Amino acid sequence: MRMLDTLGLTSERTVSLVTDSVWESLTPVLQKWPGHVTAAVAYVGYTGDVQLPLTSGSTLIVDASEHAVDAHMTNPHTLLRWYRAGVSIYSLPHLHAKMILAESDSGPEPFLVVGSADATQHSASILHEAALVTDSTELVEQARATFAGWKTSATKLGSAALTRLCARYDGTTVPVEADSANTDTTNGDVSTAVTEVDGTSEADDVAETVDTDMTRPASSEVDSADTGSADVASTGDDAIDVDPVRASSTVDDPSDADRIAYQRPQRVYLAAVRANTDIPDDAIDHAEALALELGVQEGSGLTVEVFRQNVDSGLEPLYSEGVHIVPIHTTTKRGNPSSKSVLGTPGRVIGRWIDSDPDTRYYFILRQTSSEVVLYADAKYALREGGVTAELDMGYLRRSVIDALVGLWTGLTWTTS
């Protein structure tokens, strides 16, 4: 059987369509063309070198622009691994093509793949992808010319450029190796090895960017605020025995209301909030007192909101004051959100109220108001595009992930101070 028979190409057929499990079909075939693959793939995830097994002598054209790296659409750690294996890496901003050409000077006939799949775990295991495979001599020749043109327009990346992109991606600093066959045309600076920044490691990146049911986001990026518990807010149990005994707040002078409300979030949580849940009068009174203290009035574009959350007995309050919460308003019996649950705008925690029942906490958040309707499905999609999964009560720290969440509301304004 010919090598390409597994892709649907036979002596009578020069074009075949591969659907759904695209990488499952392509990867084992590409492994048989070591050093003889030229690929243009717009975006690359951490497992990109698993889906696309490039080896020394092969070439990759990818969008490794600062925009793509900042948005976590391209993972430079994968590019660096390819580079160190002898693969030539070119960055072409605004590339959106997915095209692979496998050919050698001797041996099997060349073939071309044109499709929708990026080199990511999402494309491999979640998304429905499709690709056309052909060994047409005419199309292979057109692909060669296209690759040559893209390489001319692209920037070849070396060790120094790739390590800088790694630092930009997640703060990780890695040793810069002297370039040999792969020449860095952007900047040849070489520095000594230094330790990781903020404890972020390449292994952390694996845990966060590979989106499977068995993997949670990395602890360096997504942390529980006070307790280390990830599931306490989604229980939805509503045993109410209200007798408020303590309240705290971090409200400054009323003149600070705008500064507090518009300060850009540094840590953001998704929290399931039971809609239409009765809030005791004392908690409502405290929320109104906070609003008065801050000078928040009707029509100001700001609001103070209170919501209740039940946690396991003996645990401290889940959310720290100063963090931001995106409330997911749910009406399900157990309080778990659905894709159609409506999100409230991100709100900064300005106070916490501990009920006499140790299992009940009340949180007061100051947030901007918006008429835009954003659903939980929108948040899940935005996070997935950023390489992480939507998890309740997990604190997102990465700037690009936070930007993806707060950017769901186009009318909100933020300051950095």
Secondary structure as the mmCIF struct_conf table of DSSP 4:
data_model
#
loop_
_struct_conf.conf_type_id
_struct_conf.id
_struct_conf.beg_label_comp_id
_struct_conf.beg_label_asym_id
_struct_conf.beg_label_seq_id
_struct_conf.end_label_comp_id
_struct_conf.end_label_asym_id
_struct_conf.end_label_seq_id
HELX_RH_3T_P HELX_RH_3T_P1 MET A 3 LEU A 7
TURN_TY1_P TURN_TY1_P1 GLY A 8 GLY A 8
STRN STRN1 THR A 10 THR A 10
TURN_TY1_P TURN_TY1_P2 SER A 11 GLU A 12
STRN STRN2 ARG A 13 ARG A 13
BEND BEND1 THR A 14 THR A 14
STRN STRN3 VAL A 15 ASP A 20
BEND BEND2 SER A 21 SER A 21
HELX_RH_AL_P HELX_RH_AL_P1 VAL A 22 LEU A 30
TURN_TY1_P TURN_TY1_P3 GLN A 31 LYS A 32
BEND BEND3 TRP A 33 TRP A 33
TURN_TY1_P TURN_TY1_P4 PRO A 34 GLY A 35
STRN STRN4 VAL A 37 VAL A 41
BEND BEND4 ALA A 42 ALA A 42
STRN STRN5 VAL A 44 VAL A 44
TURN_TY1_P TURN_TY1_P5 TYR A 46 THR A 47
HELX_RH_AL_P HELX_RH_AL_P2 GLY A 48 GLN A 51
BEND BEND5 LEU A 52 LEU A 52
TURN_TY1_P TURN_TY1_P6 SER A 56 GLY A 57
STRN STRN6 THR A 59 VAL A 62
HELX_RH_AL_P HELX_RH_AL_P3 GLU A 66 ASP A 70
TURN_TY1_P TURN_TY1_P7 ALA A 71 HIS A 72
BEND BEND6 MET A 73 THR A 74
HELX_RH_AL_P HELX_RH_AL_P4 PRO A 76 ARG A 84
TURN_TY1_P TURN_TY1_P8 ALA A 85 GLY A 86
STRN STRN7 SER A 88 SER A 91
TURN_TY1_P TURN_TY1_P9 PRO A 93 HIS A 94
STRN STRN8 LYS A 98 ALA A 102
BEND BEND7 ASP A 105 PRO A 108
HELX_LH_PP_P HELX_LH_PP_P1 GLU A 109 PRO A 110
STRN STRN9 PHE A 111 GLY A 115
BEND BEND8 SER A 116 SER A 116
STRN STRN10 ALA A 119 ALA A 119
BEND BEND9 THR A 120 THR A 120
HELX_RH_AL_P HELX_RH_AL_P5 GLN A 121 SER A 125
TURN_TY1_P TURN_TY1_P10 ILE A 126 ILE A 126
BEND BEND10 LEU A 127 LEU A 127
STRN STRN11 GLU A 129 THR A 134
HELX_RH_AL_P HELX_RH_AL_P6 THR A 137 SER A 153
BEND BEND11 ALA A 154 ALA A 154
STRN STRN12 THR A 155 LEU A 157
HELX_RH_AL_P HELX_RH_AL_P7 SER A 159 ASP A 170
BEND BEND12 GLY A 171 GLY A 171
HELX_LH_PP_P HELX_LH_PP_P2 PRO A 175 ASP A 179
BEND BEND13 SER A 180 ASN A 182
BEND BEND14 THR A 185 THR A 186
HELX_LH_PP_P HELX_LH_PP_P3 THR A 195 GLU A 196
BEND BEND15 VAL A 197 VAL A 197
TURN_TY1_P TURN_TY1_P11 ASP A 198 GLY A 199
HELX_RH_AL_P HELX_RH_AL_P8 GLU A 202 THR A 209
BEND BEND16 VAL A 210 VAL A 210
TURN_TY1_P TURN_TY1_P12 ASP A 213 MET A 214
HELX_LH_PP_P HELX_LH_PP_P4 ARG A 216 ALA A 218
TURN_TY1_P TURN_TY1_P13 SER A 219 GLU A 221
STRN STRN13 VAL A 222 ASP A 223
BEND BEND17 ALA A 225 THR A 227
BEND BEND18 ALA A 230 ASP A 231
HELX_RH_3T_P HELX_RH_3T_P2 VAL A 232 SER A 234
BEND BEND19 THR A 235 THR A 235
STRN STRN14 ARG A 246 SER A 249
HELX_RH_3T_P HELX_RH_3T_P3 PRO A 254 ASP A 256
HELX_RH_AL_P HELX_RH_AL_P9 ALA A 257 TYR A 262
STRN STRN15 GLN A 263 GLN A 263
HELX_LH_PP_P HELX_LH_PP_P5 ARG A 264 PRO A 265
BEND BEND20 GLN A 266 ARG A 267
STRN STRN16 VAL A 268 ARG A 274
TURN_TY1_P TURN_TY1_P14 ALA A 275 ASN A 276
HELX_RH_AL_P HELX_RH_AL_P10 ASP A 281 LEU A 294
TURN_TY1_P TURN_TY1_P15 GLY A 295 GLY A 295
TURN_TY1_P TURN_TY1_P16 GLU A 298 GLY A 299
BEND BEND21 SER A 300 GLY A 301
STRN STRN17 LEU A 302 ASN A 310
TURN_TY1_P TURN_TY1_P17 SER A 313 GLY A 314
HELX_LH_PP_P HELX_LH_PP_P6 LEU A 315 PRO A 317
BEND BEND22 LEU A 318 TYR A 319
HELX_LH_PP_P HELX_LH_PP_P7 SER A 320 SER A 320
TURN_TY1_P TURN_TY1_P18 GLU A 321 GLY A 322
STRN STRN18 HIS A 324 THR A 330
BEND BEND23 THR A 332 THR A 332
TURN_TY1_P TURN_TY1_P19 LYS A 333 ARG A 334
TURN_TY1_P TURN_TY1_P20 SER A 339 LYS A 340
HELX_LH_PP_P HELX_LH_PP_P8 SER A 341 SER A 341
STRN STRN19 VAL A 342 LEU A 343
HELX_LH_PP_P HELX_LH_PP_P9 GLY A 344 PRO A 346
STRN STRN20 GLY A 347 ILE A 354
BEND BEND24 SER A 356 ASP A 357
TURN_TY1_P TURN_TY1_P21 PRO A 358 ASP A 359
STRN STRN21 THR A 360 GLN A 368
STRN STRN22 LEU A 375 LEU A 375
HELX_RH_AL_P HELX_RH_AL_P11 TYR A 376 GLU A 385
TURN_TY1_P TURN_TY1_P22 GLY A 386 GLY A 387
STRN STRN23 LEU A 392 LEU A 392
TURN_TY1_P TURN_TY1_P23 ASP A 393 ASP A 393
STRN STRN24 GLY A 395 TYR A 396
HELX_RH_AL_P HELX_RH_AL_P12 ARG A 399 VAL A 406
TURN_TY1_P TURN_TY1_P24 GLY A 407 LEU A 408
BEND BEND25 TRP A 409 TRP A 409
TURN_TY1_P TURN_TY1_P25 THR A 410 GLY A 411
STRN STRN25 THR A 415 THR A 415
#
